[in-house]
Amino acid sequence: MGSVAFDEHRVQLIQARVTGYVTSLAVKAQLDRVRRGQVLAEITSPEWQEAEQEYVALLQSASSQAKALSVAARQRLRVLDVPESAIAAIEQTHQVLPTTQVLAPIDGVVTELGVREGATFMAGATLFRINGLETVWVNAQVPEAQVHAVPMGAIVTARATARPGETFAGRVTALLPEIDANTRTFTIRAELKNAHDKLSPGMFVSLDIAQKKEEPQLTVPSESVIVTGQRTVVILAGENGAFAVADVVTGGQVGDKTAILQGLNEGQAIVLSGQFLIDSEASFTSTVDRLSSAATKTEAPQP
């Protein structure tokens, strides 16, 4: 299970590079949906108007020097972040308009609204923050013992509680480099295609992750594995009621099974739960050491 979040790769900030004020505001609330090219606001900036008037004067001049200077004047407008649509209008009409329209650069929702109608803004202020919804992220928790089974780029299929009967395709794009100390889980991030904006941030979804193909592994019941602090062992069941200790190297854990990478062979008999060998007055370590010593004596050749 995971939750939907905005894809932070699809964020557009509209910031002011000059001082000015908002003459009219078309988008007046956060989370309003906008379309690419939609008017967000009309603003007035004395610095923009001064630069635009200089550009118009150069455009109207017939001298060769003016034509050369007009290139630099146009570049100045771009540095001041005058919208390309406004520059194109100036070149067509040779007129400076009293206000300039600010247009939405992408489809999405307004997640930050930094201005109000009639308000003055300073250079560097964020006017709008727009998040696209063409794709979204899903952040899901995976136990640390199972995270090795989730490869980067793995194909995922998501099902949303709010969209019964529909599935959404995507892939795993990141394993966040932090583990939750309380739940012992990592957060994986999947990027999902969001056709028709059906997924919204905050929705809960379930994820099916296509597992990578692996070679078959030897597994044992997890309760048969004893961790003493310095050793990880499994108790072997021998003939005539004898027991022995096998030091093992464990892999991942899935459900109630633990993979054994080294120390055991297929077909060996093991004690399902080593706990029954340990009474209330003995520690794991002393019991394992006692069994290990007994096994060594048994294997020693008789004189």
FIKE-800616 format. One record per residue: x, y, z of N, C-alpha, C in turn; residue in three letters; residue number from 1. Coordinates in steps of 0.2 Angstrom, whole numbers, plus 5000, padded with zeros to 4 digits. Layout:
BEGIN
[rec [X Y Z] [X Y Z] [X Y Z] "ALA" NUM]
...
# end
This chain:
BEGIN
[rec [5004 4994 5000] [5000 5000 5000] [5004 5006 5000] "MET" 1]
[rec [5002 5011 4996] [5006 5017 4996] [5002 5023 4995] "GLY" 2]
[rec [5004 5029 4995] [5000 5035 4994] [5003 5039 4988] "SER" 3]
[rec [4998 5042 4985] [5000 5046 4979] [5003 5053 4981] "VAL" 4]
[rec [5008 5055 4977] [5011 5062 4978] [5012 5065 4972] "ALA" 5]
[rec [5013 5072 4972] [5015 5075 4966] [5022 5073 4963] "PHE" 6]
[rec [5023 5073 4957] [5029 5071 4953] [5033 5078 4953] "ASP" 7]
[rec [5038 5078 4958] [5042 5084 4959] [5046 5086 4953] "GLU" 8]
[rec [5047 5081 4948] [5050 5083 4942] [5046 5087 4937] "HIS" 9]
[rec [5039 5087 4938] [5035 5091 4934] [5032 5097 4938] "ARG" 10]
[rec [5037 5101 4940] [5035 5107 4944] [5038 5113 4940] "VAL" 11]
[rec [5034 5118 4939] [5036 5124 4936] [5035 5130 4941] "GLN" 12]
[rec [5040 5134 4942] [5040 5140 4946] [5039 5146 4942] "LEU" 13]
[rec [5035 5151 4943] [5035 5157 4940] [5037 5162 4945] "ILE" 14]
[rec [5043 5165 4944] [5046 5170 4949] [5047 5176 4945] "GLN" 15]
[rec [5047 5181 4950] [5047 5188 4947] [5055 5190 4947] "ALA" 16]
[rec [5057 5193 4942] [5064 5195 4941] [5064 5203 4942] "ARG" 17]
[rec [5058 5206 4943] [5058 5213 4943] [5053 5215 4949] "VAL" 18]
[rec [5053 5221 4951] [5047 5223 4955] [5041 5225 4951] "THR" 19]
[rec [5035 5224 4954] [5029 5226 4950] [5023 5225 4955] "GLY" 20]
[rec [5017 5225 4951] [5011 5224 4955] [5006 5221 4951] "TYR" 21]
[rec [5001 5217 4954] [4996 5213 4950] [4990 5218 4949] "VAL" 22]
[rec [4989 5219 4942] [4983 5223 4941] [4977 5218 4940] "THR" 23]
[rec [4977 5212 4939] [4972 5207 4939] [4974 5200 4939] "SER" 24]
[rec [4970 5196 4943] [4972 5189 4944] [4967 5185 4942] "LEU" 25]
[rec [4969 5180 4937] [4964 5176 4934] [4963 5169 4939] "ALA" 26]
[rec [4968 5167 4942] [4968 5161 4946] [4969 5164 4953] "VAL" 27]
[rec [4964 5162 4957] [4963 5165 4964] [4963 5160 4970] "LYS" 28]
[rec [4964 5154 4968] [4964 5149 4974] [4969 5144 4972] "ALA" 29]
[rec [4972 5141 4978] [4977 5135 4977] [4973 5129 4974] "GLN" 30]
[rec [4976 5125 4971] [4973 5119 4968] [4968 5120 4962] "LEU" 31]
[rec [4968 5126 4960] [4964 5127 4954] [4968 5124 4948] "ASP" 32]
[rec [4964 5121 4944] [4967 5118 4938] [4969 5123 4932] "ARG" 33]
[rec [4974 5122 4929] [4976 5127 4923] [4978 5123 4917] "VAL" 34]
[rec [4978 5126 4912] [4980 5123 4905] [4986 5127 4903] "ARG" 35]
[rec [4990 5124 4899] [4996 5127 4896] [4993 5133 4892] "ARG" 36]
[rec [4996 5139 4893] [4994 5145 4889] [4989 5149 4892] "GLY" 37]
[rec [4986 5147 4897] [4980 5150 4901] [4983 5156 4904] "GLN" 38]
[rec [4979 5162 4904] [4982 5168 4908] [4981 5167 4915] "VAL" 39]
[rec [4986 5168 4919] [4986 5167 4926] [4985 5174 4929] "LEU" 40]
[rec [4988 5179 4927] [4988 5186 4929] [4990 5191 4924] "ALA" 41]
[rec [4988 5197 4926] [4991 5203 4922] [4995 5207 4927] "GLU" 42]
[rec [5001 5209 4925] [5005 5213 4930] [5008 5219 4926] "ILE" 43]
[rec [5010 5224 4930] [5013 5230 4928] [5020 5230 4932] "THR" 44]
[rec [5025 5232 4928] [5032 5233 4930] [5035 5239 4927] "SER" 45]
[rec [5037 5244 4931] [5040 5249 4928] [5047 5248 4924] "PRO" 46]
[rec [5050 5243 4927] [5057 5241 4924] [5055 5237 4917] "GLU" 47]
[rec [5050 5233 4917] [5048 5230 4910] [5046 5235 4905] "TRP" 48]
[rec [5042 5240 4907] [5040 5245 4903] [5046 5249 4900] "GLN" 49]
[rec [5050 5251 4904] [5056 5255 4902] [5060 5251 4897] "GLU" 50]
[rec [5061 5245 4898] [5065 5240 4893] [5061 5239 4887] "ALA" 51]
[rec [5055 5239 4887] [5050 5238 4881] [5050 5244 4877] "GLU" 52]
[rec [5050 5250 4880] [5050 5256 4876] [5056 5257 4873] "GLN" 53]
[rec [5062 5255 4876] [5068 5256 4873] [5069 5251 4866] "GLU" 54]
[rec [5066 5245 4867] [5066 5240 4862] [5061 5243 4856] "TYR" 55]
[rec [5056 5246 4857] [5051 5249 4852] [5055 5254 4849] "VAL" 56]
[rec [5058 5259 4852] [5062 5264 4849] [5067 5262 4844] "ALA" 57]
[rec [5071 5257 4846] [5076 5254 4842] [5073 5250 4835] "LEU" 58]
[rec [5067 5247 4837] [5063 5244 4831] [5061 5249 4826] "LEU" 59]
[rec [5059 5255 4828] [5056 5260 4824] [5062 5264 4820] "GLN" 60]
[rec [5068 5263 4822] [5073 5267 4819] [5076 5263 4813] "SER" 61]
[rec [5078 5267 4808] [5080 5264 4802] [5088 5263 4801] "ALA" 62]
[rec [5091 5266 4806] [5098 5266 4806] [5101 5259 4807] "SER" 63]
[rec [5107 5257 4804] [5110 5251 4805] [5112 5250 4812] "SER" 64]
[rec [5114 5255 4815] [5117 5254 4822] [5111 5252 4827] "GLN" 65]
[rec [5105 5255 4826] [5099 5254 4830] [5097 5246 4829] "ALA" 66]
[rec [5098 5244 4823] [5096 5237 4822] [5101 5232 4826] "LYS" 67]
[rec [5107 5234 4826] [5112 5230 4830] [5110 5231 4837] "ALA" 68]
[rec [5108 5237 4840] [5107 5238 4847] [5100 5234 4849] "LEU" 69]
[rec [5096 5233 4844] [5089 5230 4845] [5090 5223 4847] "SER" 70]
[rec [5095 5220 4845] [5097 5213 4846] [5098 5212 4854] "VAL" 71]
[rec [5102 5217 4856] [5104 5217 4863] [5098 5219 4868] "ALA" 72]
[rec [5094 5224 4865] [5088 5226 4869] [5083 5220 4870] "ALA" 73]
[rec [5082 5216 4864] [5078 5210 4865] [5081 5205 4870] "ARG" 74]
[rec [5087 5204 4870] [5090 5200 4875] [5089 5202 4882] "GLN" 75]
[rec [5089 5209 4883] [5088 5212 4889] [5081 5210 4892] "ARG" 76]
[rec [5076 5210 4887] [5069 5208 4889] [5069 5201 4891] "LEU" 77]
[rec [5073 5197 4888] [5073 5190 4890] [5076 5189 4896] "ARG" 78]
[rec [5081 5192 4898] [5085 5192 4904] [5080 5194 4910] "VAL" 79]
[rec [5076 5199 4909] [5071 5202 4913] [5065 5197 4914] "LEU" 80]
[rec [5065 5192 4910] [5060 5187 4910] [5053 5190 4907] "ASP" 81]
[rec [5053 5194 4903] [5047 5197 4899] [5045 5191 4895] "VAL" 82]
[rec [5038 5189 4896] [5036 5183 4892] [5037 5184 4884] "PRO" 83]
[rec [5039 5178 4881] [5040 5178 4874] [5034 5181 4870] "GLU" 84]
[rec [5028 5179 4873] [5022 5181 4869] [5021 5189 4869] "SER" 85]
[rec [5024 5192 4875] [5024 5199 4875] [5029 5202 4871] "ALA" 86]
[rec [5035 5199 4870] [5040 5202 4866] [5037 5201 4858] "ILE" 87]
[rec [5034 5196 4857] [5031 5195 4850] [5026 5200 4848] "ALA" 88]
[rec [5022 5202 4853] [5017 5207 4852] [5020 5214 4851] "ALA" 89]
[rec [5025 5215 4854] [5029 5222 4853] [5032 5222 4846] "ILE" 90]
[rec [5035 5216 4844] [5038 5216 4838] [5033 5217 4832] "GLU" 91]
[rec [5027 5215 4833] [5022 5215 4828] [5018 5222 4828] "GLN" 92]
[rec [5017 5225 4834] [5013 5231 4834] [5017 5237 4835] "THR" 93]
[rec [5024 5236 4838] [5028 5242 4840] [5025 5246 4845] "HIS" 94]
[rec [5021 5243 4849] [5018 5247 4855] [5019 5243 4861] "GLN" 95]
[rec [5020 5247 4867] [5021 5245 4874] [5014 5245 4877] "VAL" 96]
[rec [5012 5239 4879] [5005 5238 4883] [5006 5240 4890] "LEU" 97]
[rec [5001 5243 4893] [5002 5245 4900] [5002 5239 4905] "PRO" 98]
[rec [5000 5233 4903] [5001 5227 4907] [5003 5221 4903] "THR" 99]
[rec [5006 5216 4907] [5009 5210 4903] [5005 5204 4906] "THR" 100]
[rec [5003 5200 4902] [5000 5194 4904] [5005 5188 4906] "GLN" 101]
[rec [5004 5185 4911] [5008 5179 4913] [5004 5173 4912] "VAL" 102]
[rec [5007 5169 4908] [5003 5163 4905] [5006 5156 4909] "LEU" 103]
[rec [5002 5151 4909] [5003 5145 4912] [5008 5141 4908] "ALA" 104]
[rec [5014 5139 4910] [5019 5135 4906] [5017 5128 4904] "PRO" 105]
[rec [5013 5125 4909] [5011 5118 4908] [5004 5117 4910] "ILE" 106]
[rec [5001 5111 4909] [4995 5109 4912] [4996 5107 4919] "ASP" 107]
[rec [4992 5108 4923] [4993 5106 4930] [4988 5109 4935] "GLY" 108]
[rec [4990 5109 4941] [4986 5113 4947] [4991 5118 4950] "VAL" 109]
[rec [4988 5123 4952] [4992 5128 4956] [4993 5126 4963] "VAL" 110]
[rec [4999 5124 4965] [5000 5122 4972] [5003 5128 4977] "THR" 111]
[rec [5005 5133 4974] [5007 5139 4978] [5005 5145 4974] "GLU" 112]
[rec [5001 5150 4978] [4999 5156 4975] [5002 5161 4979] "LEU" 113]
[rec [5007 5165 4976] [5011 5170 4980] [5009 5177 4980] "GLY" 114]
[rec [5004 5178 4976] [5001 5185 4975] [4994 5186 4976] "VAL" 115]
[rec [4992 5192 4977] [4984 5193 4976] [4983 5199 4972] "ARG" 116]
[rec [4977 5200 4970] [4976 5206 4965] [4977 5212 4969] "GLU" 117]
[rec [4981 5217 4965] [4982 5223 4968] [4989 5223 4972] "GLY" 118]
[rec [4991 5217 4974] [4997 5217 4978] [5004 5218 4974] "ALA" 119]
[rec [5008 5221 4978] [5015 5223 4975] [5020 5217 4976] "THR" 120]
[rec [5024 5215 4972] [5029 5210 4973] [5036 5212 4971] "PHE" 121]
[rec [5040 5209 4975] [5047 5211 4974] [5051 5206 4969] "MET" 122]
[rec [5057 5208 4967] [5061 5204 4963] [5063 5198 4967] "ALA" 123]
[rec [5062 5192 4964] [5064 5185 4967] [5058 5182 4970] "GLY" 124]
[rec [5052 5185 4971] [5046 5182 4974] [5043 5177 4969] "ALA" 125]
[rec [5041 5172 4972] [5037 5167 4969] [5030 5169 4968] "THR" 126]
[rec [5028 5169 4961] [5021 5171 4960] [5016 5165 4960] "LEU" 127]
[rec [5019 5160 4956] [5015 5154 4956] [5019 5148 4956] "PHE" 128]
[rec [5017 5142 4959] [5020 5136 4958] [5015 5131 4955] "ARG" 129]
[rec [5016 5128 4949] [5012 5124 4946] [5015 5117 4946] "ILE" 130]
[rec [5011 5112 4948] [5013 5105 4947] [5009 5101 4942] "ASN" 131]
[rec [5013 5098 4937] [5009 5094 4932] [5007 5088 4935] "GLY" 132]
[rec [5002 5085 4932] [4999 5079 4934] [4999 5073 4929] "LEU" 133]
[rec [5003 5074 4923] [5004 5069 4918] [5006 5063 4921] "GLU" 134]
[rec [5011 5063 4926] [5013 5057 4930] [5013 5059 4937] "THR" 135]
[rec [5012 5054 4941] [5012 5055 4949] [5017 5050 4952] "VAL" 136]
[rec [5019 5052 4958] [5023 5047 4962] [5019 5043 4967] "TRP" 137]
[rec [5021 5037 4968] [5018 5033 4974] [5023 5031 4978] "VAL" 138]
[rec [5023 5033 4985] [5028 5031 4990] [5025 5026 4994] "ASN" 139]
[rec [5029 5020 4994] [5026 5014 4997] [5032 5011 5002] "ALA" 140]
[rec [5030 5008 5007] [5035 5006 5012] [5036 4998 5011] "GLN" 141]
[rec [5042 4996 5011] [5044 4989 5010] [5049 4987 5016] "VAL" 142]
[rec [5048 4982 5019] [5052 4979 5024] [5059 4979 5022] "PRO" 143]
[rec [5064 4980 5026] [5071 4980 5024] [5073 4973 5022] "GLU" 144]
[rec [5070 4968 5025] [5072 4961 5023] [5070 4960 5016] "ALA" 145]
[rec [5065 4963 5013] [5062 4962 5006] [5064 4967 5001] "GLN" 146]
[rec [5068 4972 5003] [5069 4977 4998] [5074 4975 4993] "VAL" 147]
[rec [5078 4970 4994] [5083 4968 4989] [5079 4965 4983] "HIS" 148]
[rec [5073 4963 4984] [5069 4960 4979] [5065 4965 4975] "ALA" 149]
[rec [5066 4971 4976] [5063 4976 4972] [5068 4980 4968] "VAL" 150]
[rec [5069 4978 4962] [5074 4981 4957] [5072 4988 4955] "PRO" 151]
[rec [5077 4992 4954] [5075 4999 4950] [5073 4997 4943] "MET" 152]
[rec [5068 5001 4941] [5065 5000 4935] [5060 4995 4934] "GLY" 153]
[rec [5058 4991 4940] [5053 4986 4940] [5046 4989 4938] "ALA" 154]
[rec [5043 4985 4934] [5036 4987 4932] [5031 4986 4938] "ILE" 155]
[rec [5027 4991 4939] [5022 4991 4944] [5015 4992 4941] "VAL" 156]
[rec [5010 4989 4944] [5003 4990 4942] [5000 4992 4949] "THR" 157]
[rec [4996 4998 4948] [4993 5001 4954] [4986 5001 4953] "ALA" 158]
[rec [4982 5000 4959] [4975 5000 4960] [4973 5005 4965] "ARG" 159]
[rec [4969 5009 4963] [4967 5015 4968] [4960 5013 4971] "ALA" 160]
[rec [4960 5014 4978] [4953 5013 4981] [4948 5017 4978] "THR" 161]
[rec [4949 5023 4976] [4944 5028 4973] [4943 5027 4966] "ALA" 162]
[rec [4946 5022 4963] [4945 5020 4956] [4944 5013 4955] "ARG" 163]
[rec [4939 5010 4958] [4938 5003 4957] [4938 5000 4950] "PRO" 164]
[rec [4941 4995 4949] [4941 4992 4942] [4946 4994 4937] "GLY" 165]
[rec [4950 5000 4939] [4955 5003 4935] [4962 5001 4937] "GLU" 166]
[rec [4967 5001 4933] [4974 4999 4934] [4978 5005 4931] "THR" 167]
[rec [4984 5006 4934] [4988 5011 4932] [4995 5009 4932] "PHE" 168]
[rec [4998 5009 4926] [5005 5006 4925] [5010 5011 4927] "ALA" 169]
[rec [5016 5009 4929] [5022 5013 4930] [5028 5009 4932] "GLY" 170]
[rec [5033 5012 4935] [5039 5008 4936] [5042 5011 4942] "ARG" 171]
[rec [5046 5007 4946] [5050 5009 4952] [5056 5014 4949] "VAL" 172]
[rec [5056 5020 4952] [5061 5025 4950] [5066 5026 4955] "THR" 173]
[rec [5065 5025 4962] [5070 5027 4967] [5068 5022 4973] "ALA" 174]
[rec [5074 5021 4977] [5074 5018 4984] [5077 5024 4988] "LEU" 175]
[rec [5072 5027 4992] [5075 5033 4996] [5080 5030 5001] "LEU" 176]
[rec [5085 5034 5002] [5091 5032 5006] [5090 5034 5013] "PRO" 177]
[rec [5084 5031 5016] [5083 5032 5023] [5078 5026 5025] "GLU" 178]
[rec [5079 5024 5031] [5075 5019 5034] [5071 5021 5040] "ILE" 179]
[rec [5065 5019 5041] [5061 5021 5046] [5063 5017 5052] "ASP" 180]
[rec [5066 5020 5058] [5068 5016 5063] [5063 5013 5067] "ALA" 181]
[rec [5056 5015 5067] [5051 5012 5070] [5048 5006 5067] "ASN" 182]
[rec [5047 5006 5060] [5044 5001 5056] [5049 4997 5053] "THR" 183]
[rec [5056 4999 5053] [5061 4995 5049] [5059 4994 5042] "ARG" 184]
[rec [5057 5000 5039] [5055 4999 5032] [5058 5005 5028] "THR" 185]
[rec [5060 5003 5021] [5062 5008 5017] [5056 5011 5013] "PHE" 186]
[rec [5057 5017 5010] [5052 5019 5005] [5054 5019 4998] "THR" 187]
[rec [5050 5015 4994] [5052 5015 4987] [5047 5020 4983] "ILE" 188]
[rec [5049 5023 4978] [5045 5028 4974] [5044 5025 4967] "ARG" 189]
[rec [5038 5025 4965] [5036 5022 4959] [5033 5028 4955] "ALA" 190]
[rec [5034 5029 4949] [5031 5034 4944] [5026 5031 4940] "GLU" 191]
[rec [5020 5034 4941] [5014 5031 4937] [5011 5036 4932] "LEU" 192]
[rec [5009 5033 4926] [5006 5037 4921] [4999 5039 4924] "LYS" 193]
[rec [4997 5045 4923] [4991 5047 4926] [4986 5050 4920] "ASN" 194]
[rec [4984 5046 4916] [4979 5048 4910] [4973 5051 4913] "ALA" 195]
[rec [4971 5057 4910] [4965 5060 4912] [4965 5062 4920] "HIS" 196]
[rec [4971 5063 4923] [4971 5066 4929] [4967 5062 4934] "ASP" 197]
[rec [4967 5055 4934] [4962 5051 4938] [4965 5050 4945] "LYS" 198]
[rec [4972 5051 4946] [4975 5050 4952] [4977 5057 4955] "LEU" 199]
[rec [4975 5058 4961] [4976 5064 4965] [4981 5063 4971] "SER" 200]
[rec [4985 5068 4972] [4989 5067 4978] [4985 5066 4984] "PRO" 201]
[rec [4988 5061 4988] [4984 5059 4994] [4980 5053 4994] "GLY" 202]
[rec [4979 5050 4988] [4975 5044 4987] [4979 5038 4989] "MET" 203]
[rec [4976 5033 4992] [4979 5027 4993] [4979 5022 4987] "PHE" 204]
[rec [4984 5019 4986] [4984 5014 4981] [4988 5008 4983] "VAL" 205]
[rec [4986 5002 4980] [4990 4996 4981] [4994 4995 4975] "SER" 206]
[rec [5000 4992 4976] [5005 4991 4971] [5007 4984 4970] "LEU" 207]
[rec [5007 4981 4964] [5009 4975 4962] [5016 4976 4959] "ASP" 208]
[rec [5021 4973 4961] [5028 4974 4959] [5030 4968 4955] "ILE" 209]
[rec [5032 4968 4949] [5035 4963 4945] [5042 4961 4948] "ALA" 210]
[rec [5042 4955 4951] [5049 4953 4954] [5054 4951 4949] "GLN" 211]
[rec [5060 4952 4950] [5065 4950 4946] [5066 4942 4946] "LYS" 212]
[rec [5068 4939 4941] [5069 4932 4941] [5076 4930 4945] "LYS" 213]
[rec [5075 4926 4949] [5081 4924 4953] [5082 4916 4953] "GLU" 214]
[rec [5088 4914 4954] [5089 4907 4955] [5086 4904 4961] "GLU" 215]
[rec [5084 4898 4961] [5080 4895 4967] [5085 4895 4973] "PRO" 216]
[rec [5082 4897 4978] [5086 4897 4984] [5084 4892 4990] "GLN" 217]
[rec [5089 4890 4994] [5087 4886 4999] [5084 4890 5005] "LEU" 218]
[rec [5078 4888 5007] [5075 4892 5013] [5073 4887 5019] "THR" 219]
[rec [5073 4890 5024] [5071 4887 5030] [5065 4891 5034] "VAL" 220]
[rec [5061 4888 5038] [5057 4892 5042] [5061 4897 5046] "PRO" 221]
[rec [5058 4903 5047] [5062 4908 5050] [5063 4907 5057] "SER" 222]
[rec [5058 4903 5061] [5059 4902 5068] [5065 4897 5069] "GLU" 223]
[rec [5067 4894 5064] [5073 4889 5065] [5079 4893 5065] "SER" 224]
[rec [5080 4899 5063] [5086 4903 5063] [5087 4906 5070] "VAL" 225]
[rec [5093 4905 5073] [5095 4908 5079] [5100 4913 5078] "ILE" 226]
[rec [5099 4919 5081] [5104 4924 5080] [5107 4925 5088] "VAL" 227]
[rec [5113 4924 5089] [5116 4925 5095] [5119 4932 5097] "THR" 228]
[rec [5120 4936 5091] [5123 4942 5092] [5130 4942 5088] "GLY" 229]
[rec [5133 4936 5089] [5140 4936 5085] [5139 4930 5080] "GLN" 230]
[rec [5134 4926 5080] [5133 4920 5076] [5126 4920 5074] "ARG" 231]
[rec [5125 4917 5068] [5118 4915 5065] [5119 4908 5064] "THR" 232]
[rec [5114 4904 5067] [5115 4897 5067] [5108 4893 5066] "VAL" 233]
[rec [5109 4887 5064] [5103 4883 5063] [5105 4876 5067] "VAL" 234]
[rec [5100 4873 5071] [5101 4867 5074] [5100 4861 5070] "ILE" 235]
[rec [5105 4857 5069] [5104 4851 5065] [5102 4845 5069] "LEU" 236]
[rec [5097 4841 5066] [5095 4835 5070] [5098 4829 5067] "ALA" 237]
[rec [5102 4826 5071] [5106 4820 5069] [5103 4814 5071] "GLY" 238]
[rec [5106 4808 5071] [5104 4802 5072] [5104 4801 5080] "GLU" 239]
[rec [5100 4796 5082] [5099 4794 5089] [5098 4800 5094] "ASN" 240]
[rec [5094 4805 5091] [5093 4811 5096] [5098 4816 5097] "GLY" 241]
[rec [5104 4815 5093] [5109 4820 5094] [5108 4826 5090] "ALA" 242]
[rec [5111 4832 5092] [5110 4838 5089] [5117 4841 5087] "PHE" 243]
[rec [5117 4845 5082] [5123 4849 5080] [5121 4856 5078] "ALA" 244]
[rec [5127 4860 5078] [5125 4867 5076] [5129 4869 5069] "VAL" 245]
[rec [5125 4872 5065] [5127 4874 5058] [5127 4882 5058] "ALA" 246]
[rec [5133 4885 5057] [5134 4892 5056] [5131 4893 5049] "ASP" 247]
[rec [5127 4898 5048] [5124 4900 5042] [5124 4907 5040] "VAL" 248]
[rec [5124 4908 5034] [5123 4915 5031] [5116 4916 5028] "VAL" 249]
[rec [5112 4920 5031] [5105 4921 5029] [5105 4927 5023] "THR" 250]
[rec [5099 4926 5019] [5098 4931 5014] [5091 4934 5016] "GLY" 251]
[rec [5087 4936 5011] [5081 4939 5013] [5076 4935 5016] "GLY" 252]
[rec [5071 4938 5019] [5065 4935 5022] [5059 4936 5019] "GLN" 253]
[rec [5055 4932 5017] [5048 4933 5014] [5043 4928 5018] "VAL" 254]
[rec [5038 4932 5021] [5034 4928 5025] [5037 4925 5030] "GLY" 255]
[rec [5036 4918 5031] [5039 4915 5037] [5045 4911 5035] "ASP" 256]
[rec [5048 4912 5029] [5054 4909 5026] [5060 4913 5026] "LYS" 257]
[rec [5065 4910 5027] [5072 4914 5027] [5076 4910 5022] "THR" 258]
[rec [5079 4914 5018] [5084 4911 5013] [5091 4910 5016] "ALA" 259]
[rec [5094 4904 5015] [5100 4902 5017] [5105 4902 5012] "ILE" 260]
[rec [5110 4907 5012] [5115 4907 5007] [5121 4903 5008] "LEU" 261]
[rec [5123 4901 5014] [5129 4897 5015] [5127 4893 5022] "GLN" 262]
[rec [5130 4887 5022] [5130 4883 5029] [5125 4877 5029] "GLY" 263]
[rec [5121 4877 5024] [5116 4871 5024] [5116 4868 5017] "LEU" 264]
[rec [5114 4862 5017] [5113 4859 5010] [5106 4856 5010] "ASN" 265]
[rec [5103 4856 5004] [5096 4853 5004] [5096 4846 5006] "GLU" 266]
[rec [5091 4845 5010] [5090 4838 5012] [5092 4837 5020] "GLY" 267]
[rec [5096 4841 5023] [5098 4841 5029] [5092 4842 5034] "GLN" 268]
[rec [5092 4838 5039] [5086 4839 5044] [5088 4844 5049] "ALA" 269]
[rec [5083 4848 5051] [5085 4854 5055] [5079 4854 5061] "ILE" 270]
[rec [5081 4857 5066] [5076 4858 5071] [5071 4864 5070] "VAL" 271]
[rec [5065 4863 5069] [5060 4868 5067] [5061 4874 5072] "LEU" 272]
[rec [5061 4873 5078] [5062 4879 5083] [5067 4877 5088] "SER" 273]
[rec [5073 4881 5087] [5078 4880 5092] [5077 4882 5099] "GLY" 274]
[rec [5071 4885 5100] [5069 4888 5107] [5068 4883 5112] "GLN" 275]
[rec [5066 4877 5110] [5064 4872 5115] [5071 4869 5118] "PHE" 276]
[rec [5077 4870 5115] [5083 4868 5118] [5086 4872 5123] "LEU" 277]
[rec [5082 4878 5124] [5085 4883 5128] [5080 4884 5134] "ILE" 278]
[rec [5083 4883 5140] [5078 4884 5146] [5079 4891 5149] "ASP" 279]
[rec [5075 4892 5154] [5075 4899 5156] [5081 4902 5159] "SER" 280]
[rec [5086 4897 5161] [5092 4899 5164] [5098 4900 5160] "GLU" 281]
[rec [5097 4898 5153] [5102 4898 5149] [5101 4903 5143] "ALA" 282]
[rec [5107 4905 5141] [5107 4910 5135] [5107 4907 5129] "SER" 283]
[rec [5106 4910 5124] [5107 4908 5117] [5114 4906 5116] "PHE" 284]
[rec [5118 4910 5118] [5125 4909 5116] [5128 4903 5120] "THR" 285]
[rec [5127 4902 5126] [5129 4897 5130] [5127 4890 5127] "SER" 286]
[rec [5120 4890 5125] [5117 4884 5123] [5120 4882 5116] "THR" 287]
[rec [5121 4887 5112] [5124 4886 5105] [5131 4883 5106] "VAL" 288]
[rec [5135 4887 5111] [5142 4884 5112] [5142 4877 5115] "ASP" 289]
[rec [5138 4876 5119] [5137 4869 5122] [5136 4864 5116] "ARG" 290]
[rec [5131 4865 5112] [5130 4861 5106] [5136 4860 5102] "LEU" 291]
[rec [5139 4866 5101] [5145 4865 5096] [5151 4861 5099] "SER" 292]
[rec [5152 4862 5106] [5157 4858 5109] [5155 4851 5109] "SER" 293]
[rec [5149 4849 5110] [5147 4842 5109] [5148 4839 5103] "ALA" 294]
[rec [5147 4843 5097] [5147 4841 5091] [5155 4840 5089] "ALA" 295]
[rec [5159 4844 5092] [5166 4843 5090] [5169 4837 5094] "THR" 296]
[rec [5167 4835 5100] [5169 4829 5103] [5167 4823 5099] "LYS" 297]
[rec [5161 4823 5097] [5158 4818 5093] [5162 4816 5087] "THR" 298]
[rec [5164 4822 5084] [5168 4821 5077] [5175 4819 5078] "GLU" 299]
[rec [5178 4820 5085] [5185 4819 5086] [5186 4811 5085] "ALA" 300]
[rec [5192 4809 5082] [5193 4802 5082] [5195 4799 5089] "PRO" 301]
[rec [5193 4793 5090] [5194 4789 5096] [5201 4786 5096] "GLN" 302]
[rec [5205 4786 5101] [5212 4783 5102] [5211 4776 5102] "PRO" 303]
# end
